[in-house]
Amino acid sequence: GDLQQACAILSRSGTRRDRQLCLGHLANHYRRVGDYDEVLRLLRPLRDSARQGGETYDESIYLYGMAQTLDALGRDAEALAAFREVATLNLRLSDTLGVSYAEIAMARIQLDAKRAADAMRLVERARARVDRTTDPRHVDDLEVTRAEALVALGQPAQATGVLRAVEGSIRARRSPPIIEHWLRAYASAAGASSQWREAFQALAEAQQIDDQLSSQRRSEQAARLRAQFNRARDAEELATLRRLNEQGRELRRTQGVALVLFLVLLLAALAFAVRKIRQARRLQALASTDELTGVANRRALMIWLEEDFARTRSAGEATVRP
């Protein structure tokens, strides 16, 4: 979750190098939890970008990750071709350790394909490129793969000796995947030498580690799926709130426009009414006064008399006021 958030931030404001570094770490995480489709989705564009930019070292790193993923998916031919390309790139860079990593990976694929002689040649070439001072962990991994090749070539006793020689350093590293690899190789060598008890004990320990790793991967995958679901739900809720907020703003704008129009119409009606009242009063004044003297004319006098007679009759008066 932290990696995904970091990559999202860097996609908006980080440098290209930072974005690539983050996505590469994210791909490694997905590979550890077994989400291989996501690994390939992330690494392919990174590999292509590095290739286009002439960044050979970065290209070899991304391609190595793709090759490991293809190997885990059982796509041996594609994985073998990718590892060969990695070896070629590292030879161009004079990176003997990188070449050795690619060769040992190819050796394992050859072992899976029952081509033990080819695997052993690759192992010996890889061993010649490094020593324990260069990368002790890789040297231990080389020795385990060499022991597997020896078993496949019918030399289990020699394989057992190789494995016992590196057992201490491998167990001291406390890496469950590496210990499991050693245990399965040792069980194979012991079984080929008819040492059934030792073979069974090694397999039982290896299975226990595999069960723990599988449980951890399932837990991590479930956590990742929950995080993705929560992010999708939060994004949907945020989008809904934004839509509602925008609709509210639009409604308020519409109400404001309607209010302004109402006030304009009201003011226009009031102005029109005032104008009509003034016009009526002016016409009434013109009709009831003399234009020259401004005194009430005959029509105004007759109206006044009619009104006065009406008041007198209603009051019961018999006389007319002078």
C-alpha positions, 0 to 999 in steps of 0.5 A, a space after each residue: 500500500 505504501 509503495 502504491 501510494 508513493 508511485 501515485 505521488 511520484 507519477 504526478 510530481 516525481 522525476 522519471 528516474 524516481 517513478 521507474 525506481 518505485 515501479 521496479 520495487 512495486 514489481 518486486 513486491 508483486 513477484 514475492 506475493 505471486 502476482 505474476 501478471 502484475 509483475 509483467 504489466 509493470 516491468 515490460 514498459 520499464 524495460 522498453 523505456 530503458 531500452 529506448 533510452 540506452 540505459 543498458 544496466 536498467 534494461 538488464 535489471 528489468 529484463 531479469 525480473 521478467 525472466 524470473 516471472 516467466 520462469 515462475 509461470 512455467 514459460 520455460 522457453 521465453 524465460 530461457 531466451 530472456 535470461 540469455 538476453 540478460 547475460 548478453 547485456 551484462 557481458 556488454 557491461 562487463 558485469 560478471 556477477 550479472 552474467 553469473 546470475 543469468 547463467 545459474 537461472 538458465 541452469 535451473 531451467 535446463 535441470 527442469 528440462 532434464 538436460 543435466 549436462 547443459 545445466 552443469 556447464 552453465 553452473 561451472 561457467 557461473 562459478 568461474 565468474 564469482 567467488 565468496 568475496 563477491 557475493 556469498 549468498 549467490 555462491 551458496 545458491 550456485 553450490 545448491 544448484 551444482 548439487 542438484 546437477 550432480 544428483 541428476 548426473 548420478 553423483 549423489 554422494 558428491 552432491 551431499 558433500 557440496 550441500 553439507 559444506 554450505 549448510 551452515 552459511 545458508 541456515 545462518 542467513 535465515 532466509 526461508 526460501 533459500 533454506 527450503 531450496 537447500 532442503 529439497 536439494 539435500 533430500 534429493 541427494 540423500 534419497 539417491 544415496 538411499 539415506 531415506 531417514 535424512 531424505 524424509 526429515 529434509 522433505 518434512 522441514 522443507 514442506 513446513 517452510 513451504 506451508 508458511 511461505 504459502 500462508 504468508 503469500 495468501 495473507 499478503 495477496 488478501 491484504 493487497 486485494 482488500 487495499 485495492 477494494 478499499 481504494 476503489 470504494 473510496 474513489 467511488 465515494 469521493 467521485 459521488 461526493 464531487 458529483 453531488 457537490 457539483 450538482 449543489 453548486 449548479 443548483 445554487 447558480 440556477 437559484 441565484 439566476 432565478 432570483 436575479 431575474 425575479 428581482 429585475 421583473 419586480 423592479 420593472 413592474 414597480 416602475 411600470 406601475 409608478 409610471 402609470 399612476 403618475 400618468 393617471 394623476 396627470 390626466 386627471 389633473 388635466 381633465 379637472 382644471 383650466 389650462 390657463 388659470 389652473 382653477 377647477 373647471 365645470 367638469 370638476 365642479 359637477 363631480 364635486 357637487 354629485 359627490 356632495 349630494 350623495 353624502 347628503 342623501 346618505 346622511 338624511 340631510 334636507 338642505 343643500 350647503 351653499 
